[in-house]
Amino acid sequence: MFQKIVVGTDGSDGATVALNTAIELAQATGAELHVVSAMKAPLTGGFVGPEAMSVIPATPDWSDAARAELDTILGRASLEAKAHGVQVDVHAEIGSAAEVICQVADDVGADLIVVGSRGMKGGRRFLGSVPNSVSHHAGCSVLIVDTGS
């Protein structure tokens, strides 16, 4: 059935529901699980000329702190998957969550992406959300788990 499953997490309660579903699916099918966590780099404005505004990437200190946070989130997810006997690889990336999830899925040849339903209701449904974007851009099947949020 499934050989490679990708799941995104930000460590939130809703994402944990999606993670647990992905772990159950991987355990039931013997699939390899790839857990992804992504964070957008903050940008600061700076003047280049008298009227021009450019965007300057954040300092390396922020990058180190972000990497540490992603590593903590992924460490917990990895321990949970391994506790259920699931083979797991983790991917910490800087970038848009939806884009990173789809890219990792393409890179590993996933046949399923699991995401939580956060942002699928109300105004965010129209403005964009991770599950909405993933469902429209994924190169494989997508399971959107009802996380109650």
N, C-alpha and C positions, 0 to 999 in steps of 0.2 A: 504494500500500500504506500506508505510514506517512507522515504529513505533519509531525507534531510529536511529538518524543520527549523525555521528561523522564528524567533520570538523577540519582540522588543520590550524593554523594561526601563522605567525611570525610577524604580524602587517604590512607587506609590502602591496603595492598597489595590487599586484597579488593575495596575500592571501585574501585580502579584497573582491576581485571579487568572489573567491571561497566561502568565508563566506556569502556574500550576496545571492549567489545561494542556499547555504544550508538553509539559513533563509527562502527564498521563498519556497523551497521544504517543510520545516517543517511547515510553515504557511499553505500551500495548503493541506497537508496531516494530519495535527494535530500531527505530530511527535514530540518527545522529542529531543532536540538538545544538543549535547555534543561538546563543543569547547575545542580543545587541543592546547597547546603551549608547546614546548619543547626546551631545550637548552643543548648542550653538555658541560660537565664540562671541563675546560681547565686543562691540565696536565703540570707539571714541572718535569724536569729531576733531578735526584740526584744520587750521587755515593753511592753504598752500599759497594763495595770492590774496590780493586785497578783497576780492569778492568770492573767490572760489572756496568751496568746502570739500574736503576729502575725508575719506573714512580710513582710519588707522587701526589696525588690529590691536587687540588688548595685549598687555604685557605678558612676558613668559611666566611671571608669578601666577597669573590667573590660569594659565595653561597647566601648570603643575597642580594647582588646587583642583581644577576640573578633572584632570586625569586621576587624581587620588579619589575624588568622589565617584567617578565612573568605576574605578577598580573596586571600591567598597561595594557598590550596587551589584556588580558582576560577580564578585566573590561570594556574596550571599546566594545569588541565583545558582552559581555553580555548585556550591555545597548542597543546596536543596536537590538539584538534579542528580548529583552523584549519590545522595542518600537513597534515591529511588532506583539506583542501578543504571542510570542513563548516561551514555557517553556525551560529554558536553564540551563545546569550545565557546569562548567568549570573545566579543569584539567591542572594544571601546573606541569610539570615533568622535571627532569634532565635526559638527554639521547638523543639517536638518534631520530630525528623527526619521521622517518618512523616507527621505532620499537615502539615508544611510541604511535603513532596514532593507529597502529594495536593492541597493547596491550589494550588500552582503549576501542577500538571497541569490542574486545573479552570480556573484563571485564563487559561492560554494555549490551552486547548482541545486538549490533548494526546490522541493516540489510543494512546499506549504509554508506560508507565513501566518503566524498567529499574532493578533493584536487585540487589545482591549477596545471597548466601544466608547471610551471617553471622547467627548466632542461630537458624537453622532446625533445629538439632540439639540434643539433650540438654534440660536443664531450661529453657533460655531459650525453647525452642519452646512450652512451656506458659505461661511467665511473660510472654511478649511479646517481640517483636523488630520491627525496622523492616520486613523483608520480610513478616512475618506480618501486621502491622498494615496495611501498604500493600495487600497482596493482599485484605484484607477491606473496605477503605474506599475504594479507588480507583474513580473513575467511568469508567475505561477499562481496556484490556488491560494486564496486568502480566507482564513477563518477569523471572523470578528466575534469575540467573546463578549457576552453581555456582562459588564462589570458593575452594573447598577449605578453608574455615574454618567 
